[in-house]
């Protein structure tokens, strides 16, 4: 592209105060946490086990939250600043999952394993959570164990409902089969 003889490169540069103001519409962004009630929150540092050592996963508010409709309780940590999810798991006791153990090298740190969904797919992870104060450390243990009991009771109720549903289905199937047999005769 050829430049004309009258070309002045300084004309292309906007001087201070000559910017054009643009009105942008306000956009509501949803995090997906609107349907949850917060049971516990504390500023913490989260670590994830990567052989042969603990690697820092993120710093931010670790929250235990209860869903308003299905009452399932989850644990979640969002990274400060970026708001990226660094830990997201259901608080349940299946085998060795979600069994809190204090870290031997620190008196304000809990360690546990869980099925984590923070990377987009389910993976068993081992986490370590360090608190600032001993009070937060103790309160976390109390809320975490209560949450495990609550979620486990939901699983028991759900299994009972499934058993009842299968009983009803088998009775309905039996009556249908009996009617078919009567029609054949």
C-alpha positions in Angstrom: 0.0 0.0 0.0 1.4 3.3 -1.1 1.3 6.3 1.2 0.3 9.6 -0.2 2.5 12.7 -0.1 0.2 14.4 2.4 0.4 11.5 5.0 1.1 12.5 8.5 1.5 9.6 11.0 0.8 11.8 14.0 -2.8 12.3 12.9 -3.4 8.5 13.5 -2.4 8.7 17.2 -5.3 9.8 19.5 -4.2 12.4 22.0 -5.3 12.3 25.6 -9.0 13.0 26.1 -10.1 12.3 22.6 -11.5 8.8 23.1 -15.0 8.0 22.1 -17.3 6.9 25.0 -19.3 3.7 24.4 -22.2 2.6 26.5 -22.0 -1.1 27.1 -25.0 -3.0 28.4 -24.7 -4.5 31.9 -24.6 -8.3 31.7 -25.6 -10.4 34.7 -23.3 -13.4 35.1 -24.3 -16.4 37.1 -21.8 -18.5 38.9 -24.2 -21.4 39.6 -23.9 -20.7 43.3 -27.2 -18.8 43.6 -29.1 -22.0 44.5 -26.8 -22.7 47.5 -26.9 -21.6 51.1 -23.5 -21.1 52.7 -22.8 -23.2 55.9 -19.1 -22.4 56.3 -16.6 -20.1 54.8 -13.0 -19.3 55.7 -10.0 -17.9 53.8 -7.6 -20.8 53.3 -4.8 -22.2 51.3 -5.6 -25.4 49.4 -3.0 -28.0 48.4 -3.3 -31.1 46.2 -1.1 -34.2 46.4 1.1 -34.7 43.3 3.8 -37.3 43.9 6.1 -36.9 45.8 4.8 -33.6 47.4 1.9 -31.3 48.1 1.5 -28.7 45.4 -0.4 -25.4 46.1 -3.7 -25.5 44.3 -5.1 -22.1 45.3 -5.8 -19.4 47.9 -9.3 -18.2 48.6 -12.5 -18.7 50.5 -13.2 -22.4 51.0 -17.0 -22.8 51.4 -19.3 -25.6 52.4 -22.7 -25.0 50.8 -26.1 -26.7 50.9 -28.3 -26.8 47.8 -31.7 -25.2 48.5 -33.8 -27.7 46.5 -32.1 -31.1 46.9 -30.3 -30.2 50.2 -27.0 -31.9 49.0 -23.9 -30.4 50.6 -20.8 -29.6 48.6 -17.3 -28.2 49.3 -15.9 -25.6 47.0 -12.9 -23.2 46.7 -12.6 -20.5 44.1 -9.2 -18.9 43.5 -9.0 -15.3 44.6 -8.9 -12.8 41.8 -9.7 -15.2 38.9 -12.7 -16.9 40.6 -11.6 -20.2 38.9 -12.9 -23.3 40.7 -10.0 -25.1 42.4 -12.0 -27.7 44.4 -15.6 -28.9 43.9 -16.8 -32.1 45.5 -19.7 -33.7 47.3 -19.2 -34.2 51.0 -19.9 -38.0 51.3 -18.4 -41.0 53.1 -17.9 -43.7 50.6 -15.1 -46.0 51.7 -12.1 -43.8 52.6 -13.5 -40.7 50.8 -13.9 -37.5 52.9 -12.3 -38.9 56.0 -10.6 -35.9 57.7 -7.2 -36.5 59.0 -5.0 -33.8 60.6 -1.7 -33.2 58.8 1.2 -34.4 61.0 3.4 -31.4 60.3 0.8 -28.7 61.1 -1.9 -28.2 63.8 -4.2 -26.1 61.6 -4.3 -28.3 58.5 -6.8 -31.0 57.4 -6.2 -33.7 54.8 -8.8 -35.9 53.0 -9.5 -37.6 49.7 -12.6 -37.0 47.5 -14.1 -37.2 44.0 -13.3 -33.8 42.7 -15.0 -32.1 39.7 -13.0 -28.9 39.5 -11.2 -29.9 36.3 -14.3 -30.7 34.4 -14.3 -34.4 34.9 -14.5 -36.6 38.0 -11.1 -37.6 39.5 -10.1 -38.9 43.0 -7.9 -36.2 44.5 -6.2 -35.9 47.9 -6.5 -32.3 49.3 -4.9 -30.5 52.2 -6.5 -27.3 53.6 -4.6 -24.9 55.8 -6.4 -22.5 58.0 -5.2 -19.2 59.6 -6.6 -19.9 63.1 -7.2 -23.0 65.3 -10.9 -21.9 65.7 -11.5 -22.0 61.9 -9.8 -25.4 61.9 -12.1 -26.8 64.6 -15.2 -25.3 63.1 -14.4 -26.8 59.7 -14.2 -30.3 61.3 -17.6 -29.9 63.0 -19.4 -28.6 59.8 -17.7 -31.1 57.6 -18.7 -34.1 59.7 -22.2 -32.9 60.0 -22.4 -32.4 56.3 -21.2 -35.9 55.7 -23.9 -37.3 58.0 -26.5 -35.2 56.2 -25.5 -36.3 52.7 -25.3 -40.0 53.8 -28.8 -39.8 55.2 -30.0 -38.5 51.8 -28.4 -41.5 50.1 -30.2 -43.9 52.5 -33.5 -42.1 51.8 -32.8 -42.3 48.0 -32.0 -46.0 48.2 -35.2 -46.7 50.2 -37.3 -44.9 47.6 -35.7 -46.9 44.8 -36.5 -50.1 46.5 -40.1 -49.1 46.9 -40.3 -48.0 43.3 -39.0 -51.4 42.1 -41.5 -53.2 44.4 -44.4 -51.1 42.8 -43.0 -51.8 39.3 -42.8 -55.6 39.9 -46.4 -55.7 41.3 -47.6 -53.8 38.2 -45.7 -56.2 35.9 -47.2 -59.2 37.7 -50.8 -57.9 37.3 -50.1 -57.1 33.6 -48.8 -60.6 33.0 -51.8 -62.1 34.8 -54.2 -60.1 32.6 -52.4 -61.3 29.5 -52.7 -64.9 30.6 -56.4 -64.5 31.3 -56.9 -63.1 27.8 -55.1 -66.1 26.3 -57.4 -68.5 28.1 
